[in-house]
Every structure is written in structure tokens, then in C-alpha cells.
Amino acid sequence: MEEFLKEIKKISKSKSEIEICGFLLKKNKKILIKDCENIAIDKTCNFQISSKDYIDAWEQAEIIAIYHSHPKSSEKLSEIDISIADEMMIPIIVYSNKNNKFNIFTPEGINKNKTLKDLEKSVVLGVKG
């Protein structure tokens, strides 16, 4: 499995009671993980990334995806998850602590780069860590 998926899983398992969140960034042909503080009021079933974290990520590198976890539910994306991805035109990755699986949603109209295509392929094939 790609190292960044392993890292998302590791972060999620270390904070298993709350939704973790952050960005996958691409800089100089490398994938970076920017773990962000979840500032949602109810972190057990929601996530919210601060404007400051978003701007910091945007200034550092190309944002290629948003990620978050579902501590007690499946990897199925909620309507809110899909809405966020569609509104921001950024793919969203969900990791389920419960099922130990990933899911990715990519809004229509995004010109996907090779990295994201490879990631989607590995997730669709059911890669688990």
C-alpha cells in the first residue's frame, strides 16, 4: 500500500474516537500529508478544517485530496462528504476504523493526475493495510 495511505490509517487509529482530517499535497513529485486539527464541535461524527490550515496547505503545495476518518461507521461517503468535494472540486478520501477500508470520491470534471488515479486503483482493488 502507498505510504500515505498507511500514514492516514496510523493517524486515524491513534485518534480512534474522533474524525481525523487533513490534506494530501503534491510537491516536487512527492506526496505529503498535512494532518490538520479537527475543529468541529462534535468531532466524533464530523470534521472541520480551519481556514488557516487550508491556506497553509494551499501555500505549501498542490492540494490533491482531502482526507478524514469515520471512527465508528463504514467508509461510505456521506452526502456532506460528497458536497464538500463537489463544492471545492477536490477529491475526498475516507478511512473507516470500523471496516479497515478506504473510499475515494472524485468530483466530475476534475482533471485527475497520475498519483490520484493510482490511489483510486489501489483502493478500488481493495488494498488494506
DRENBAMAR-925427 format. One record per residue: x, y, z of N, C-alpha, C in turn. Coordinates in nm, 4 decimals. Example, Ala and Ser with C-alpha at 12.3 -4.5 7.8 and 13.67 -1.06 7.14 Angstrom:
<nodes>
{nxx 1.3190 | nyy -0.5690 | nzz 0.7800 | caxx 1.2300 | cayy -0.4500 | cazz 0.7800 | cxx 1.3200 | cyy -0.3300 | czz 0.7800}
{nxx 1.2850 | nyy -0.2250 | nzz 0.7080 | caxx 1.3670 | cayy -0.1060 | cazz 0.7140 | cxx 1.2900 | cyy 0.0030 | czz 0.7870}
</nodes>
This chain:
<nodes>
{nxx 0.0849 | nyy -0.1178 | nzz 0.0000 | caxx 0.0000 | cayy 0.0000 | cazz 0.0000 | cxx 0.0889 | cyy 0.1234 | czz 0.0000}
{nxx 0.0386 | nyy 0.2259 | nzz -0.0610 | caxx 0.1122 | cayy 0.3515 | cazz -0.0642 | cxx 0.1388 | cyy 0.3999 | czz 0.0786}
{nxx 0.2537 | nyy 0.4607 | nzz 0.0973 | caxx 0.2930 | cayy 0.5078 | cazz 0.2306 | cxx 0.1941 | cyy 0.6076 | czz 0.2896}
{nxx 0.1367 | nyy 0.6924 | nzz 0.2047 | caxx 0.0456 | cayy 0.7931 | cazz 0.2595 | cxx -0.0845 | cyy 0.7311 | czz 0.3088}
{nxx -0.1301 | nyy 0.6220 | nzz 0.2476 | caxx -0.2484 | cayy 0.5534 | cazz 0.2992 | cxx -0.2176 | cyy 0.4907 | czz 0.4354}
{nxx -0.1000 | nyy 0.4337 | nzz 0.4470 | caxx -0.0588 | cayy 0.3778 | cazz 0.5758 | cxx -0.0554 | cyy 0.4866 | czz 0.6833}
{nxx -0.0068 | nyy 0.6044 | nzz 0.6459 | caxx 0.0025 | cayy 0.7139 | cazz 0.7431 | cxx -0.1360 | cyy 0.7640 | czz 0.7835}
{nxx -0.2283 | nyy 0.7755 | nzz 0.6881 | caxx -0.3651 | cayy 0.8169 | cazz 0.7209 | cxx -0.4263 | cyy 0.7158 | czz 0.8180}
{nxx -0.4078 | nyy 0.5881 | nzz 0.7884 | caxx -0.4601 | cayy 0.4828 | cazz 0.8755 | cxx -0.3985 | cyy 0.4931 | czz 1.0157}
{nxx -0.2682 | nyy 0.5157 | nzz 1.0225 | caxx -0.1978 | cayy 0.5268 | cazz 1.1507 | cxx -0.2523 | cyy 0.6443 | czz 1.2332}
{nxx -0.2679 | nyy 0.7591 | nzz 1.1685 | caxx -0.3219 | cayy 0.8771 | cazz 1.2375 | cxx -0.4629 | cyy 0.8483 | czz 1.2877}
{nxx -0.5434 | nyy 0.7855 | nzz 1.2021 | caxx -0.6809 | cayy 0.7540 | cazz 1.2380 | cxx -0.6882 | cyy 0.6584 | czz 1.3570}
{nxx -0.6048 | nyy 0.5566 | nzz 1.3551 | caxx -0.6043 | cayy 0.4597 | cazz 1.4656 | cxx -0.5558 | cyy 0.5235 | czz 1.5959}
{nxx -0.4656 | nyy 0.6209 | nzz 1.5867 | caxx -0.4128 | cayy 0.6850 | cazz 1.7076 | cxx -0.5139 | cyy 0.7800 | czz 1.7725}
{nxx -0.6125 | nyy 0.8223 | nzz 1.6948 | caxx -0.7169 | cayy 0.9121 | cazz 1.7452 | cxx -0.8524 | cyy 0.8502 | czz 1.7119}
{nxx -0.8708 | nyy 0.7266 | nzz 1.7523 | caxx -0.9830 | cayy 0.6459 | cazz 1.7047 | cxx -1.1211 | cyy 0.6922 | czz 1.7493}
{nxx -1.1290 | nyy 0.7798 | nzz 1.8470 | caxx -1.2596 | cayy 0.8264 | cazz 1.8953 | cxx -1.3126 | cyy 0.9471 | czz 1.8186}
{nxx -1.2262 | nyy 1.0111 | nzz 1.7397 | caxx -1.2690 | cayy 1.1300 | cazz 1.6651 | cxx -1.2373 | cyy 1.1143 | czz 1.5173}
{nxx -1.3005 | nyy 1.1973 | nzz 1.4362 | caxx -1.2663 | cayy 1.2027 | cazz 1.2943 | cxx -1.1372 | cyy 1.2826 | czz 1.2802}
{nxx -1.0388 | nyy 1.2202 | nzz 1.2179 | caxx -0.9157 | cayy 1.2936 | cazz 1.1875 | cxx -0.9345 | cyy 1.3546 | czz 1.0490}
{nxx -0.8525 | nyy 1.4542 | nzz 1.0149 | caxx -0.8678 | cayy 1.5184 | cazz 0.8854 | cxx -0.7372 | cyy 1.5834 | czz 0.8419}
{nxx -0.7292 | nyy 1.6096 | nzz 0.7130 | caxx -0.6113 | cayy 1.6753 | cazz 0.6596 | cxx -0.6109 | cyy 1.6735 | czz 0.5082}
{nxx -0.4944 | nyy 1.6993 | nzz 0.4529 | caxx -0.4783 | cayy 1.7088 | cazz 0.3081 | cxx -0.3679 | cyy 1.6172 | czz 0.2585}
{nxx -0.3831 | nyy 1.5696 | nzz 0.1357 | caxx -0.2720 | cayy 1.5112 | cazz 0.0623 | cxx -0.2225 | cyy 1.6210 | czz -0.0298}
{nxx -0.0944 | nyy 1.6475 | nzz -0.0233 | caxx -0.0333 | cayy 1.7528 | cazz -0.1038 | cxx 0.0678 | cyy 1.6911 | czz -0.1988}
{nxx 0.0875 | nyy 1.7553 | nzz -0.3124 | caxx 0.1896 | cayy 1.7116 | cazz -0.4070 | cxx 0.2889 | cyy 1.8259 | czz -0.4241}
{nxx 0.4151 | nyy 1.7951 | nzz -0.3949 | caxx 0.5207 | cayy 1.8949 | cazz -0.4082 | cxx 0.6463 | cyy 1.8255 | czz -0.4593}
{nxx 0.7002 | nyy 1.8782 | nzz -0.5682 | caxx 0.8207 | cayy 1.8199 | cazz -0.6278 | cxx 0.8061 | cyy 1.6695 | czz -0.6516}
{nxx 0.6929 | nyy 1.6300 | nzz -0.7061 | caxx 0.6633 | cayy 1.4903 | cazz -0.7407 | cxx 0.6536 | cyy 1.3982 | czz -0.6194}
{nxx 0.6411 | nyy 1.4548 | nzz -0.5003 | caxx 0.6263 | cayy 1.3753 | cazz -0.3792 | cxx 0.4903 | cyy 1.4030 | czz -0.3172}
{nxx 0.4357 | nyy 1.3012 | nzz -0.2532 | caxx 0.3096 | cayy 1.3164 | cazz -0.1818 | cxx 0.3412 | cyy 1.3452 | czz -0.0356}
{nxx 0.2810 | nyy 1.4503 | nzz 0.0159 | caxx 0.2976 | cayy 1.4888 | cazz 0.1555 | cxx 0.1625 | cyy 1.4822 | czz 0.2251}
{nxx 0.1652 | nyy 1.4511 | nzz 0.3520 | caxx 0.0432 | cayy 1.4518 | cazz 0.4319 | cxx 0.0480 | cyy 1.5711 | czz 0.5248}
{nxx -0.0589 | nyy 1.6490 | nzz 0.5212 | caxx -0.0720 | cayy 1.7602 | cazz 0.6160 | cxx -0.1883 | cyy 1.7258 | czz 0.7083}
{nxx -0.1529 | nyy 1.6775 | nzz 0.8264 | caxx -0.2533 | cayy 1.6455 | cazz 0.9273 | cxx -0.3048 | cyy 1.7770 | czz 0.9850}
{nxx -0.4359 | nyy 1.7901 | nzz 0.9949 | caxx -0.4962 | cayy 1.9133 | cazz 1.0456 | cxx -0.5757 | cyy 1.8850 | czz 1.1724}
{nxx -0.5895 | nyy 1.9869 | nzz 1.2540 | caxx -0.6733 | cayy 1.9742 | cazz 1.3722 | cxx -0.8195 | cyy 1.9757 | czz 1.3281}
{nxx -0.8970 | nyy 1.8852 | nzz 1.3821 | caxx -1.0405 | cayy 1.8838 | cazz 1.3572 | cxx -1.1031 | cyy 1.9858 | czz 1.4521}
{nxx -1.1599 | nyy 2.0931 | nzz 1.3965 | caxx -1.2179 | cayy 2.1983 | cazz 1.4808 | cxx -1.3707 | cyy 2.1892 | czz 1.4898}
{nxx -1.4278 | nyy 2.0774 | nzz 1.4450 | caxx -1.5732 | cayy 2.0594 | cazz 1.4523 | cxx -1.6175 | cyy 2.0570 | czz 1.5985}
{nxx -1.7401 | nyy 2.0974 | nzz 1.6225 | caxx -1.7949 | cayy 2.0944 | cazz 1.7580 | cxx -1.8070 | cyy 1.9496 | czz 1.8063}
{nxx -1.8650 | nyy 1.8631 | nzz 1.7226 | caxx -1.8752 | cayy 1.7206 | cazz 1.7572 | cxx -1.7785 | cyy 1.6429 | czz 1.6687}
{nxx -1.6599 | nyy 1.6209 | nzz 1.7187 | caxx -1.5531 | cayy 1.5555 | cazz 1.6425 | cxx -1.5754 | cyy 1.4053 | czz 1.6255}
{nxx -1.6717 | nyy 1.3491 | nzz 1.6979 | caxx -1.6957 | cayy 1.2056 | cazz 1.6881 | cxx -1.7661 | cyy 1.1670 | czz 1.5586}
{nxx -1.8351 | nyy 1.2631 | nzz 1.4973 | caxx -1.9084 | cayy 1.2305 | cazz 1.3737 | cxx -1.9004 | cyy 1.3411 | czz 1.2688}
{nxx -1.8100 | nyy 1.4361 | nzz 1.2869 | caxx -1.7914 | cayy 1.5449 | cazz 1.1907 | cxx -1.6446 | cyy 1.5857 | czz 1.1870}
{nxx -1.6094 | nyy 1.6507 | nzz 1.0776 | caxx -1.4768 | cayy 1.7118 | cazz 1.0739 | cxx -1.4893 | cyy 1.8502 | czz 1.0133}
{nxx -1.3997 | nyy 1.9363 | nzz 1.0557 | caxx -1.3919 | cayy 2.0715 | cazz 1.0005 | cxx -1.2460 | cyy 2.1143 | czz 1.0040}
{nxx -1.1983 | nyy 2.1627 | nzz 0.8917 | caxx -1.0612 | cayy 2.2107 | cazz 0.8801 | cxx -1.0640 | cyy 2.3624 | czz 0.8846}
{nxx -0.9765 | nyy 2.4215 | nzz 0.9636 | caxx -0.9749 | cayy 2.5675 | cazz 0.9769 | cxx -0.9299 | cyy 2.6340 | czz 0.8463}
{nxx -0.9723 | nyy 2.7562 | nzz 0.8295 | caxx -0.9290 | cayy 2.8354 | cazz 0.7125 | cxx -0.7772 | cyy 2.8503 | czz 0.7121}
{nxx -0.7186 | nyy 2.8669 | nzz 0.8289 | caxx -0.5738 | cayy 2.8810 | cazz 0.8387 | cxx -0.5028 | cyy 2.7562 | czz 0.7858}
{nxx -0.5490 | nyy 2.6372 | nzz 0.8282 | caxx -0.4883 | cayy 2.5121 | cazz 0.7795 | cxx -0.5044 | cyy 2.4983 | czz 0.6280}
{nxx -0.6216 | nyy 2.5364 | nzz 0.5772 | caxx -0.6452 | cayy 2.5287 | cazz 0.4329 | cxx -0.5494 | cyy 2.6213 | czz 0.3582}
{nxx -0.5363 | nyy 2.7438 | nzz 0.4043 | caxx -0.4465 | cayy 2.8404 | cazz 0.3380 | cxx -0.3015 | cyy 2.7943 | czz 0.3481}
{nxx -0.2605 | nyy 2.7448 | nzz 0.4652 | caxx -0.1242 | cayy 2.6928 | cazz 0.4817 | cxx -0.0969 | cyy 2.5799 | czz 0.3815}
{nxx -0.1913 | nyy 2.4879 | nzz 0.3680 | caxx -0.1742 | cayy 2.3759 | cazz 0.2736 | cxx -0.1660 | cyy 2.4279 | czz 0.1304}
{nxx -0.2542 | nyy 2.5186 | nzz 0.0969 | caxx -0.2594 | cayy 2.5740 | cazz -0.0388 | cxx -0.1295 | cyy 2.6463 | czz -0.0740}
{nxx -0.0697 | nyy 2.7136 | nzz 0.0254 | caxx 0.0559 | cayy 2.7854 | cazz 0.0021 | cxx 0.1768 | cyy 2.6913 | czz -0.0061}
{nxx 0.1683 | nyy 2.5762 | nzz 0.0597 | caxx 0.2806 | cayy 2.4816 | cazz 0.0626 | cxx 0.2968 | cyy 2.4051 | czz -0.0678}
{nxx 0.1846 | nyy 2.3600 | nzz -0.1248 | caxx 0.1926 | cayy 2.2691 | cazz -0.2395 | cxx 0.0556 | cyy 2.2571 | czz -0.3043}
{nxx 0.0463 | nyy 2.1712 | nzz -0.4041 | caxx -0.0807 | cayy 2.1450 | cazz -0.4713 | cxx -0.1640 | cyy 2.0509 | czz -0.3843}
{nxx -0.2859 | nyy 2.0918 | nzz -0.3522 | caxx -0.3759 | cayy 2.0053 | cazz -0.2765 | cxx -0.4351 | cyy 1.9050 | czz -0.3745}
{nxx -0.4104 | nyy 1.7758 | nzz -0.3490 | caxx -0.4654 | cayy 1.6747 | cazz -0.4402 | cxx -0.5830 | cyy 1.5998 | czz -0.3788}
{nxx -0.6014 | nyy 1.6102 | nzz -0.2472 | caxx -0.7168 | cayy 1.5457 | cazz -0.1838 | cxx -0.7319 | cyy 1.5936 | czz -0.0404}
{nxx -0.8545 | nyy 1.5805 | nzz 0.0085 | caxx -0.8857 | cayy 1.5987 | cazz 0.1497 | cxx -0.9076 | cyy 1.4578 | czz 0.2048}
{nxx -0.8626 | nyy 1.4329 | nzz 0.3271 | caxx -0.8924 | cayy 1.3037 | cazz 0.3879 | cxx -0.9543 | cyy 1.3235 | czz 0.5253}
{nxx -1.0307 | nyy 1.2233 | nzz 0.5657 | caxx -1.0809 | cayy 1.2179 | cazz 0.7022 | cxx -1.1202 | cyy 1.0741 | czz 0.7336}
{nxx -1.1501 | nyy 1.0512 | nzz 0.8608 | caxx -1.1862 | cayy 0.9157 | cazz 0.9023 | cxx -1.3310 | cyy 0.9100 | czz 0.9490}
{nxx -1.3808 | nyy 0.7884 | nzz 0.9493 | caxx -1.5091 | cayy 0.7570 | cazz 1.0111 | cxx -1.4781 | cyy 0.6594 | czz 1.1245}
{nxx -1.4762 | nyy 0.7068 | nzz 1.2485 | caxx -1.4351 | cayy 0.6214 | cazz 1.3600 | cxx -1.5235 | cyy 0.4989 | czz 1.3841}
{nxx -1.6545 | nyy 0.5156 | nzz 1.3708 | caxx -1.7454 | cayy 0.4073 | cazz 1.4073 | cxx -1.8392 | cyy 0.3654 | czz 1.2949}
{nxx -1.8173 | nyy 0.4167 | nzz 1.1754 | caxx -1.9054 | cayy 0.3801 | cazz 1.0642 | cxx -1.8229 | cyy 0.3332 | czz 0.9450}
{nxx -1.8920 | nyy 0.2975 | nzz 0.8394 | caxx -1.8261 | cayy 0.2436 | cazz 0.7208 | cxx -1.7511 | cyy 0.3526 | czz 0.6450}
{nxx -1.6834 | nyy 0.3089 | nzz 0.5418 | caxx -1.6091 | cayy 0.4006 | cazz 0.4550 | cxx -1.7000 | cyy 0.4721 | czz 0.3550}
{nxx -1.8286 | nyy 0.4427 | nzz 0.3584 | caxx -1.9235 | cayy 0.5072 | cazz 0.2678 | cxx -1.9245 | cyy 0.6579 | czz 0.2935}
{nxx -1.9165 | nyy 0.7341 | nzz 0.1851 | caxx -1.9171 | cayy 0.8795 | cazz 0.1995 | cxx -2.0572 | cyy 0.9300 | czz 0.2283}
{nxx -2.0652 | nyy 1.0286 | nzz 0.3149 | caxx -2.1932 | cayy 1.0910 | cazz 0.3447 | cxx -2.2262 | cyy 1.1914 | czz 0.2350}
{nxx -2.3502 | nyy 1.2378 | nzz 0.2346 | caxx -2.3891 | cayy 1.3423 | cazz 0.1393 | cxx -2.3068 | cyy 1.4682 | czz 0.1625}
{nxx -2.2745 | nyy 1.4966 | nzz 0.2876 | caxx -2.1926 | cayy 1.6139 | cazz 0.3201 | cxx -2.0518 | cyy 1.5968 | czz 0.2632}
{nxx -1.9933 | nyy 1.4761 | nzz 0.2771 | caxx -1.8605 | cayy 1.4496 | cazz 0.2199 | cxx -1.8593 | cyy 1.4789 | czz 0.0699}
{nxx -1.9591 | nyy 1.4266 | nzz 0.0012 | caxx -1.9681 | cayy 1.4451 | cazz -0.1443 | cxx -1.9892 | cyy 1.5924 | czz -0.1782}
{nxx -2.0716 | nyy 1.6599 | nzz -0.0998 | caxx -2.0977 | cayy 1.8021 | cazz -0.1213 | cxx -1.9700 | cyy 1.8850 | czz -0.1061}
{nxx -1.8899 | nyy 1.8530 | nzz -0.0034 | caxx -1.7637 | cayy 1.9247 | cazz 0.0184 | cxx -1.6714 | cyy 1.9052 | czz -0.1018}
{nxx -1.6568 | nyy 1.7811 | nzz -0.1454 | caxx -1.5691 | cayy 1.7511 | cazz -0.2591 | cxx -1.6170 | cyy 1.8226 | czz -0.3849}
{nxx -1.7484 | nyy 1.8172 | nzz -0.4102 | caxx -1.8040 | cayy 1.8827 | cazz -0.5288 | cxx -1.7856 | cyy 2.0341 | czz -0.5233}
{nxx -1.8127 | nyy 2.0930 | nzz -0.4078 | caxx -1.8030 | cayy 2.2382 | cazz -0.3940 | cxx -1.6586 | cyy 2.2864 | czz -0.4109}
{nxx -1.5650 | nyy 2.2123 | nzz -0.3522 | caxx -1.4251 | cayy 2.2539 | cazz -0.3568 | cxx -1.3519 | cyy 2.1993 | czz -0.4791}
{nxx -1.4164 | nyy 2.1054 | nzz -0.5502 | caxx -1.3552 | cayy 2.0388 | cazz -0.6655 | cxx -1.2223 | cyy 1.9736 | czz -0.6258}
{nxx -1.2263 | nyy 1.9041 | nzz -0.5124 | caxx -1.1104 | cayy 1.8320 | cazz -0.4605 | cxx -1.1575 | cyy 1.6911 | czz -0.4232}
{nxx -1.0859 | nyy 1.5884 | nzz -0.4651 | caxx -1.1222 | cayy 1.4527 | cazz -0.4235 | cxx -1.1192 | cyy 1.4393 | czz -0.2712}
{nxx -1.2004 | nyy 1.3473 | nzz -0.2202 | caxx -1.2048 | cayy 1.3244 | cazz -0.0763 | cxx -1.1825 | cyy 1.1754 | czz -0.0496}
{nxx -1.1002 | nyy 1.1483 | nzz 0.0495 | caxx -1.0660 | cayy 1.0119 | cazz 0.0892 | cxx -1.1220 | cyy 0.9890 | czz 0.2287}
{nxx -1.1895 | nyy 0.8760 | nzz 0.2477 | caxx -1.2435 | cayy 0.8402 | cazz 0.3777 | cxx -1.1836 | cyy 0.7073 | czz 0.4204}
{nxx -1.1378 | nyy 0.7024 | nzz 0.5453 | caxx -1.0905 | cayy 0.5764 | cazz 0.6027 | cxx -1.1850 | cyy 0.5363 | czz 0.7148}
{nxx -1.2302 | nyy 0.4114 | nzz 0.7132 | caxx -1.3174 | cayy 0.3599 | cazz 0.8183 | cxx -1.2349 | cyy 0.2796 | czz 0.9187}
{nxx -1.2333 | nyy 0.3258 | nzz 1.0442 | caxx -1.1703 | cayy 0.2479 | cazz 1.1508 | cxx -1.2462 | cyy 0.1171 | czz 1.1717}
{nxx -1.3770 | nyy 0.1241 | nzz 1.1575 | caxx -1.4626 | cayy 0.0079 | cazz 1.1821 | cxx -1.4337 | cyy -0.1044 | czz 1.0816}
{nxx -1.4264 | nyy -0.0703 | nzz 0.9523 | caxx -1.4101 | cayy -0.1714 | cazz 0.8470 | cxx -1.2671 | cyy -0.1856 | czz 0.7963}
{nxx -1.1789 | nyy -0.0971 | nzz 0.8404 | caxx -1.0398 | cayy -0.1001 | cazz 0.7947 | cxx -1.0308 | cyy -0.0883 | czz 0.6424}
{nxx -1.1115 | nyy 0.0033 | nzz 0.5866 | caxx -1.1139 | cayy 0.0233 | cazz 0.4411 | cxx -1.1137 | cyy 0.1714 | czz 0.4078}
{nxx -1.0658 | nyy 0.2007 | nzz 0.2865 | caxx -1.0660 | cayy 0.3363 | cazz 0.2314 | cxx -1.1730 | cyy 0.3481 | czz 0.1238}
{nxx -1.2150 | nyy 0.4711 | nzz 0.0990 | caxx -1.3036 | cayy 0.5026 | cazz -0.0131 | cxx -1.2632 | cyy 0.6402 | czz -0.0650}
{nxx -1.2723 | nyy 0.6574 | nzz -0.1952 | caxx -1.2371 | cayy 0.7855 | cazz -0.2578 | cxx -1.3513 | cyy 0.8312 | czz -0.3466}
{nxx -1.3811 | nyy 0.9595 | nzz -0.3376 | caxx -1.4776 | cayy 1.0210 | cazz -0.4285 | cxx -1.4064 | cyy 1.1339 | czz -0.5017}
{nxx -1.4168 | nyy 1.1319 | nzz -0.6334 | caxx -1.3594 | cayy 1.2383 | cazz -0.7156 | cxx -1.4719 | cyy 1.3089 | czz -0.7904}
{nxx -1.4877 | nyy 1.4379 | nzz -0.7689 | caxx -1.5933 | cayy 1.5121 | cazz -0.8397 | cxx -1.5750 | cyy 1.5045 | czz -0.9915}
{nxx -1.6871 | nyy 1.5023 | nzz -1.0612 | caxx -1.6813 | cayy 1.5043 | cazz -1.2073 | cxx -1.6158 | cyy 1.6332 | czz -1.2530}
{nxx -1.5417 | nyy 1.6248 | nzz -1.3611 | caxx -1.4808 | cayy 1.7437 | cazz -1.4184 | cxx -1.3401 | cyy 1.7716 | czz -1.3709}
{nxx -1.2914 | nyy 1.6935 | nzz -1.2744 | caxx -1.1540 | cayy 1.7136 | cazz -1.2293 | cxx -1.0607 | cyy 1.6423 | czz -1.3256}
{nxx -0.9575 | nyy 1.7113 | nzz -1.3649 | caxx -0.8531 | cayy 1.6506 | cazz -1.4471 | cxx -0.7578 | cyy 1.5800 | czz -1.3506}
{nxx -0.7796 | nyy 1.4504 | nzz -1.3332 | caxx -0.7015 | cayy 1.3751 | cazz -1.2347 | cxx -0.5567 | cyy 1.3601 | czz -1.2779}
{nxx -0.4681 | nyy 1.3693 | nzz -1.1798 | caxx -0.3276 | cayy 1.3435 | cazz -1.2091 | cxx -0.2990 | cyy 1.1954 | czz -1.1874}
{nxx -0.1842 | nyy 1.1497 | nzz -1.2316 | caxx -0.1494 | cayy 1.0082 | cazz -1.2232 | cxx -0.1510 | cyy 0.9580 | czz -1.0791}
{nxx -0.1054 | nyy 1.0361 | nzz -0.9867 | caxx -0.0987 | cayy 0.9938 | cazz -0.8473 | cxx -0.2370 | cyy 0.9558 | czz -0.7949}
{nxx -0.3353 | nyy 1.0400 | nzz -0.8201 | caxx -0.4691 | cayy 1.0121 | cazz -0.7714 | cxx -0.5289 | cyy 0.8917 | czz -0.8436}
{nxx -0.5039 | nyy 0.8774 | nzz -0.9731 | caxx -0.5524 | cayy 0.7602 | cazz -1.0459 | cxx -0.4951 | cyy 0.6328 | czz -0.9864}
{nxx -0.3660 | nyy 0.6329 | nzz -0.9546 | caxx -0.3030 | cayy 0.5160 | cazz -0.8934 | cxx -0.3644 | cyy 0.4867 | czz -0.7565}
{nxx -0.3900 | nyy 0.5914 | nzz -0.6799 | caxx -0.4502 | cayy 0.5753 | cazz -0.5485 | cxx -0.5889 | cyy 0.5142 | czz -0.5618}
{nxx -0.6698 | nyy 0.5664 | nzz -0.6511 | caxx -0.8047 | cayy 0.5134 | cazz -0.6707 | cxx -0.8006 | cyy 0.3671 | czz -0.7120}
{nxx -0.7081 | nyy 0.3329 | nzz -0.8003 | caxx -0.6946 | cayy 0.1946 | cazz -0.8459 | cxx -0.6660 | cyy 0.1021 | czz -0.7282}
{nxx -0.5740 | nyy 0.1414 | nzz -0.6408 | caxx -0.5398 | cayy 0.0560 | cazz -0.5271 | cxx -0.6567 | cyy 0.0413 | czz -0.4311}
{nxx -0.7343 | nyy 0.1485 | nzz -0.4127 | caxx -0.8475 | cayy 0.1425 | cazz -0.3225 | cxx -0.9594 | cyy 0.0590 | czz -0.3829}
{nxx -0.9867 | nyy 0.0773 | nzz -0.5112 | caxx -1.0914 | cayy 0.0003 | cazz -0.5782 | cxx -1.0605 | cyy -0.1496 | czz -0.5723}
{nxx -0.9336 | nyy -0.1849 | nzz -0.5810 | caxx -0.8950 | cayy -0.3252 | cazz -0.5756 | cxx -0.8965 | cyy -0.3801 | czz -0.4328}
{nxx -0.9324 | nyy -0.2977 | nzz -0.3374 | caxx -0.9486 | cayy -0.3433 | cazz -0.2008 | cxx -0.8199 | cyy -0.3556 | czz -0.1207}
{nxx -0.7242 | nyy -0.2740 | nzz -0.1508 | caxx -0.5983 | cayy -0.2781 | cazz -0.0779 | cxx -0.6254 | cyy -0.2385 | czz 0.0674}
{nxx -0.5764 | nyy -0.3182 | nzz 0.1597 | caxx -0.5893 | cayy -0.2876 | cazz 0.3018 | cxx -0.4524 | cyy -0.2924 | czz 0.3640}
{nxx -0.4359 | nyy -0.2191 | nzz 0.4728 | caxx -0.3077 | cayy -0.2187 | cazz 0.5409 | cxx -0.3065 | cyy -0.3048 | czz 0.6631}
</nodes>
